Amino acid sequence: MAKATELMTDINPSIRLQEKMPPEIDSKYRLVLIAAERSKQIMRGASPRVPLDPQRHKPTRIALEEIARGKVRFTIEDRES
């Protein structure tokens, strides 16, 4: 199984995440969900946690960089029926 960083580079070659994703992010789907939620927070006014200029970079790019650098905390909950 390909790692999330490899998958995102395959989807969009211009995305070059500088560091590896945390091991909890085991799929591109999980990465997209976490990045989308963080991107929404940034669009609502949350301060970026990495030194990227919000005027030059889209919220999604900032969110992906934050995740790659381990600046975004998240929990993965098991759904039991």
N, C-alpha and C positions, 0 to 999 in steps of 0.2 A: 504494500500500500504506500502510495506517495505521501510525503509530508505536506502539511498545509502550505509551507512556503513554496514548495515546488509547484503545487497546484495553482496557487495564485499567480505565480510567474507564467505558468502555461496559459492561464485565462487572459492575463494582461501583461505582456512582456515589459511594459514600462514600469511596472511595480517591482522595485528592487528592495525588498526588506533586508535591513542591514544585519539583523540577528535572527536566530532561529526562533520559531514560535514555541511557547511553553508546551510541554508534553501533553497537557490536558486538552489541547486543541488537536484532536486526532483526525479531523476531516475538514475539507473546504467548506462544508455546510455549517459546521460549528463556528468556524472563523468568520464566515459571512454574517451569521446571526449576532455574534459578539460585536463585530465591527459596525454593523447597522445600528445597534443599540447605542454604542458609544458615539457614532456619527450624529445621531439624533440629539444626544446630550450636548454635543459641541454646537450644533445648529441652534439649540435653545439658549446658548450663552455660556456653557461650561468652558473653563479655561483649558487650552491644550496643555498636556503634560510633557510635551517634547518641544524643543526649540524650532518649530516650523512656523513660518509666517502664515496666519490664517487668511491674509489677503492674497497670498500667492498659491496656497494649497487648499484643495477641497476638503471638507470635513471627513469624507471617507478615507482619503489619503492620510490625514492626520491620525485618524482612529487606527488604521492598520499599522502605522509606525509606532503608536503608543502600545499596541498589543505586542508587536515584535520586540519592543524594549522592556516588556514586563511592567508597564506603567498602569495597566488596567487590571483591576481585580474583578473576578467573577467566580460564581459557583455553578457547579453542574449538579443538578438535582435528578435523582432517579425517579422516574414516573412508574409507580407500581399500581396496577389496576385492582 
